[in-house]
Amino acid sequence: AMRAALVGYSSSEEEEEEDEDGGRRGGGAQGPPPASAGRPRLPVPAGLPGDPEPEETVSDDSSLHGGRVRRFPHERGSWATHVYLPCRVQEEFLELLELLVSRARTYVASLAAMEEFHLSLSQCVVLRYHWIDPFVRSLKERLAPFHRFFCVADQVKVYTNENKTRTFIGLEVSAGHFQLLELVSEVDRVLEEFDLPTFYKDPSFHISLAWCVGDMSGRLEGQCLRELQDIVDGFEDAALLLRVQWDQVRCKSGNKYFSFPLR
């Protein structure tokens, strides 16, 4: 049986940076324009759920968050929002992950393994605080008819985020693509209602396994990628292990989570 090993993101800061698995190379809309520098901050009522820690709003020192660079400046009252399929993993999956990451580190020593796993159905977008409830209601309505389904994620691929500040190793979906596109088209319709950027055209659906700072795709593609694929192909029970059943869609906004069960 699938053992639930899904961990919540460690902090509301985690996704304020940018979408967790960076979209596919090149595609997609940019975030909103940066706020004008040195603009005075208006006082905000204290204690809104999910309000960032005060110091988080003062500094954007990338050394404080593992070298990640914000795609959009943090503004109070704006919530980084992401729609995705949470992925529960089994013990053996973590063994496979360990093999892959230790091999990939011989090419890029700074790679870090992901601590939780998901498949994105949206970019990370910015939602105003008062839009969250209507956004979630609209998502719930549009996702209600969907049934549970399986995917196979067994093709190792290298990704970079749009501004090339991070590189990812992921498992790309080889079966279940059609159902994922159907889900995305519903999520896109909700995003359009709120004038938010929709998902990448012609997306490469994937589960990110590891990441590093900078554009390291040159080092990871080619020989490294072939070795990683060989590890996956030769792993015992890989076919069973990499067949994922999705039973819910999740939306994270700021530090709030909303779950939408599939039928």
C-alpha positions in Angstrom: 0.0 0.0 0.0 1.1 3.6 -0.5 2.5 5.0 2.6 1.7 8.6 3.2 5.0 10.5 3.6 4.0 13.9 2.4 5.5 16.7 4.3 4.1 20.3 4.3 6.4 23.0 3.0 8.7 24.1 5.8 7.5 27.7 5.8 5.4 30.3 4.0 8.7 31.6 2.6 9.3 28.5 0.7 7.1 29.3 -2.2 7.2 33.1 -1.9 10.5 32.8 -3.9 9.2 31.3 -7.1 7.5 28.2 -8.3 9.0 25.2 -6.5 10.0 23.3 -9.6 10.5 26.3 -12.0 8.4 25.9 -15.1 9.7 24.4 -18.2 12.5 26.2 -19.9 11.6 29.4 -21.7 7.8 29.2 -21.6 5.4 31.1 -19.5 4.5 34.6 -18.4 6.7 36.8 -16.2 5.6 37.7 -12.7 4.3 41.3 -12.0 6.7 44.2 -12.4 8.9 44.8 -9.3 7.5 47.3 -6.8 9.1 50.7 -7.0 12.2 50.9 -4.9 12.1 52.6 -1.5 8.3 53.0 -1.5 7.1 53.6 2.0 5.3 50.6 3.5 1.8 51.2 4.7 0.9 49.8 8.1 -1.0 46.6 7.9 -3.4 45.1 10.5 -1.3 42.7 12.6 -1.9 39.0 12.6 -3.6 38.2 9.3 -3.3 34.5 8.9 -0.2 33.8 6.8 1.3 37.2 7.3 5.0 37.0 6.7 7.4 37.5 9.6 8.3 41.2 9.7 12.0 40.6 8.9 11.1 38.7 5.8 9.7 41.9 4.2 12.8 43.9 4.9 15.5 42.0 3.2 15.8 40.0 0.0 19.2 38.6 0.9 19.3 35.4 -1.2 21.9 33.9 1.2 19.0 33.6 3.7 17.1 31.2 1.5 19.6 28.8 0.0 20.6 31.2 -2.8 17.1 31.2 -4.3 16.2 34.5 -5.9 12.6 35.9 -5.7 10.8 36.0 -9.0 8.7 38.8 -7.7 9.2 41.1 -4.7 7.3 40.2 -1.6 4.5 42.6 -0.9 2.2 42.5 2.1 -1.3 41.4 1.1 0.0 39.4 -1.8 0.0 35.7 -1.4 2.2 33.4 -3.4 -0.2 30.8 -4.7 0.4 27.4 -6.4 -1.9 24.6 -7.5 -0.4 21.1 -7.6 -0.9 17.4 -7.1 0.8 16.3 -3.8 2.7 13.0 -4.2 3.0 10.5 -1.4 6.1 8.3 -1.7 7.1 4.9 -0.5 10.3 4.0 1.4 11.7 2.4 -1.8 11.2 5.7 -3.7 13.5 7.4 -1.2 16.1 4.7 -1.8 15.9 5.3 -5.6 16.1 9.1 -4.9 19.3 8.5 -2.8 20.9 6.6 -5.7 20.0 9.2 -8.2 21.2 12.2 -6.2 24.5 10.6 -5.2 25.2 9.8 -8.8 24.2 13.3 -10.0 26.4 14.9 -7.3 29.5 13.5 -9.1 28.6 16.0 -11.8 27.1 18.8 -9.7 28.2 18.6 -6.0 25.7 21.2 -4.8 22.6 19.2 -5.7 20.1 18.9 -2.8 17.3 16.3 -2.7 13.7 17.5 -2.5 12.0 16.8 0.9 8.5 16.6 -0.5 7.2 15.8 -4.0 4.5 17.2 -6.1 3.4 17.8 -9.7 2.6 21.4 -10.6 -0.7 22.3 -12.3 0.0 26.1 -12.2 2.9 28.5 -12.0 3.4 30.3 -8.7 1.1 33.3 -9.0 0.4 36.3 -6.8 -3.1 36.4 -5.3 -4.4 39.4 -3.3 -5.6 38.4 0.2 -9.3 39.1 -0.4 -9.2 36.9 -3.6 -8.2 33.7 -1.9 -11.7 32.6 -0.8 -13.3 33.2 -4.2 -10.3 31.6 -5.9 -10.6 28.5 -3.8 -14.4 28.3 -4.3 -13.9 28.5 -8.0 -11.2 25.8 -8.0 -13.4 23.5 -5.9 -16.3 23.9 -8.3 -14.2 23.2 -11.4 -12.3 20.3 -10.0 -15.4 18.5 -8.5 -16.2 16.3 -11.5 -12.6 14.8 -11.8 -11.9 11.2 -11.0 -8.7 9.7 -9.5 -6.2 8.6 -12.0 -2.8 7.1 -12.4 0.4 8.6 -14.0 3.7 7.0 -14.8 6.6 9.3 -14.1 9.8 7.4 -15.2 11.7 9.6 -17.6 14.6 11.5 -16.0 14.8 15.1 -17.3 16.7 18.3 -16.4 14.8 21.6 -16.0 15.7 25.2 -15.3 13.3 27.9 -14.0 12.5 30.8 -16.2 15.3 33.1 -15.1 17.9 30.3 -14.9 18.6 30.8 -11.2 17.8 27.2 -10.3 18.2 23.8 -12.0 16.1 20.7 -11.3 16.3 17.0 -11.9 12.8 15.6 -12.3 10.9 12.5 -13.4 8.7 13.4 -16.4 5.3 11.8 -16.9 5.2 9.2 -19.7 1.6 8.1 -19.2 -1.4 10.1 -17.8 -0.5 13.3 -19.8 -4.0 13.7 -21.2 -5.7 13.7 -17.8 -3.1 16.2 -16.5 -3.9 18.5 -19.4 -7.6 18.3 -18.6 -6.9 19.3 -15.0 -4.7 22.2 -16.1 -7.3 23.5 -18.5 -9.7 23.8 -15.5 -7.1 25.4 -13.3 -6.2 27.8 -16.2 -9.9 28.9 -16.4 -9.8 29.8 -12.7 -6.6 31.7 -13.2 -8.1 33.6 -16.1 -11.0 34.7 -14.0 -8.5 36.4 -11.7 -6.4 37.8 -14.5 -3.4 35.6 -13.5 -0.9 33.9 -15.8 -2.0 30.5 -16.9 0.2 27.4 -17.1 2.9 26.9 -19.7 1.7 25.9 -23.1 2.8 22.4 -24.0 4.0 21.7 -20.5 6.4 18.9 -19.4 4.6 17.4 -16.4 7.2 16.2 -13.9 8.0 15.5 -10.2 11.1 17.3 -9.1 13.6 15.2 -7.2 16.6 17.5 -6.6 17.7 21.1 -7.2 20.7 23.4 -7.1 21.4 27.1 -7.5 22.4 28.4 -11.0 22.0 27.0 -14.5 23.7 23.6 -14.3 21.8 22.0 -17.1 24.9 21.7 -19.3 26.6 19.5 -16.7 23.6 17.4 -16.0 22.4 16.7 -19.5 24.1 14.1 -21.7 26.2 11.6 -19.9 24.9 12.3 -16.4 21.3 12.1 -17.6 21.9 8.8 -19.4 23.4 7.3 -16.2 20.4 8.5 -14.1 18.0 7.0 -16.6 19.9 3.7 -16.4 19.6 3.7 -12.6 15.8 4.3 -12.9 15.4 1.6 -15.6 17.4 -0.9 -13.6 15.8 -0.2 -10.2 13.8 -3.2 -8.8 10.1 -2.6 -8.9 10.6 0.8 -10.7 7.5 0.2 -12.9 5.3 -0.2 -9.8 7.1 2.5 -7.8 6.8 5.2 -10.4 3.1 4.6 -11.1 1.5 7.3 -9.0 -2.2 7.5 -8.1 -3.5 11.0 -7.7 -6.4 11.3 -5.2 -6.4 15.1 -4.6 -5.4 18.5 -5.9 -4.0 20.9 -3.5 -3.6 24.7 -3.5 -1.1 26.5 -1.3 -1.6 30.2 -0.8 0.8 31.9 1.6 0.9 29.4 4.4 -2.6 28.1 3.9 -3.4 24.7 2.2 -6.6 23.8 0.5 -7.4 20.2 -0.6 -9.8 19.2 -3.3 -10.4 15.4 -3.3 -10.8 13.7 -6.7 -13.7 11.3 -6.9 
